[in-house]
Amino acid sequence: MQIGFVGLGKMGGNMVHRIHRDSDHTVVAFDFADEAVQAAEGNGATGASSLEDLVSKLDAPRTVWIMVPAGDPTQRTVEELAGLLEDGDTIIDGGNSKWTDDLRRAEELAPKGISYVDVGTSGGVWGLEVGYCMMVGGPKEAVDRVAPILDVLAPPETEQWGPGWGHMGDSGAGHYVKMVHNGVEYGIMQAYAEGFELFHKSDFDLENEQIAKLWMQGSVVRSWLCELAARAFEQEGNDLHRLEGYVEDSGEGRWTIEDAIEKNVPTPVITTSLYARFYSRQNGDYTAKVLAALRNQFGGHAVKAHDPVAQADPAAE
């Protein structure tokens, strides 16, 4: 299968790499950063100099996957592609768009015969190695057509858990499920961060790295985030002294809470965890340092650090 990719940052670039490394599918890749296109070409992709050039190098029916920041960058990309693509083509948004934007875009593209598929993508900077969990929304025919690409990007199917991606429903459903996924993620991360701060301030001489690693050995609270906490403490030390307790949010937690309010669903844990991030931007503390370290570990998200070495580029997750 042939597919176009727009946006070759940490996730988009790794997706292109995984597709060429693990399959016979071909990718035409574009990014405004020339070095990103060159890196994709080094991983087997055909580079494009513009969206128009990308579309011209794709065979009909065309499929273009967008991995650019949510909001205006995604909207502008969708609008420009809509003017270049034709009846029967498909646009896929694999970023973190709000599901209500998906509904609007799908409706706007329908008269042109262009299908719109939204893919809520989880996996961060680790996706190249372990695969991406993908929550997909859109017309069944369009989703079926892109399934071979999803199969390559996702973790291998297992007998216990099934495939690593799933069709959630119509356009918007994928990003809706991913939105709630990120809200849940906020709550889990906050609980870990608060527990490790309690250990840090305990009367006992406790090592958070040791505890996090121990909890990975059969504990009911073992998880990938716990594993990443152990990794963060191993790298940064028990005090996380290089990090500032300043934690950003990328929007999905807010959207989850807004939707919960609309539907009269109480979400005290998710809501409180978002407020804790707001608090960190005024009075950063150890809890916020743990949260910042976890976000950096699983998604490569930027951290504010006393030591410039700890800085990183933002990720899409």
DABELQUI-V290046 format. One line per field, one symbol per residue. ss: DSSP state (H for helix, E for strand, - for the rest). phi: phi as a letter, one per 20 degrees, with the letter a starting at -180 (. if undefined). psi: psi as a letter, one per 20 degrees, with the letter a starting at -180 (. if undefined). A space follows every 50 residues. Layout:
ss=???
phi=???
psi=???
This chain:
ss=-EEEEE---HHHHHHHHHHHHH---EEEEE---HHHHHHHHH---EE--- HHHHHH------EEEE-----HHHHHHHHHHH-------EEEE-----HH HHHHHHHHHH----EEEEEEEE-HHHHHHH--EEEEE--HHHHHHHHHHH HHH----E---E--EEEEE---HHHHHHHHHHHHHHHHHHHHHHHHHHHH -------HHHHHHHH--------HHHHHHHHHHHHH------E------- -HHHHHHHHHHH-----HHHHHHHHHHHHH-----HHHHHHHHHHHHHH- ----E--HHH-------
phi=.dbecdocfgeffffggffffdbefdcdccbfegffffffffeoeefcea fffgffedeffeccddccgfnggfffffffffedecgnecdddeedffff ffgfffffegfemeeccdcfdcqlfefgedndfcddcqfgfffffeggff fffffgfcffdnfebbeeqfgoffffffgfgfffggfffffgffffffff dffeeddfffffffffenffdfaffffffgfffffdnfelffeeeccece offffffgffffeldfcffffffffffgfffdcgcfgffffffffffecm ffcecfdgfefbffdff
psi=qpqqpoolbgggghggggghhjrjqqpppqqiohhhghghhhjirpqqir hggghhiqqqpqppppmrqrcgggghgggghhihrrpirpppojblqphh hggggghhhghijpqpppoopqhbiihhgirpppopqrpgghghhihhgh hghrqqqqhgibrjqqohbrphhghghhghghggggggggggggghhggh jqiqnqohgggghghimiqijqrhhgghgggghhhirhilhiqqmoprqj hhgghggghgghjkopmhggghhghhhghhigmpahghgggggghhghij qqqpqhohhiqrqqrh.
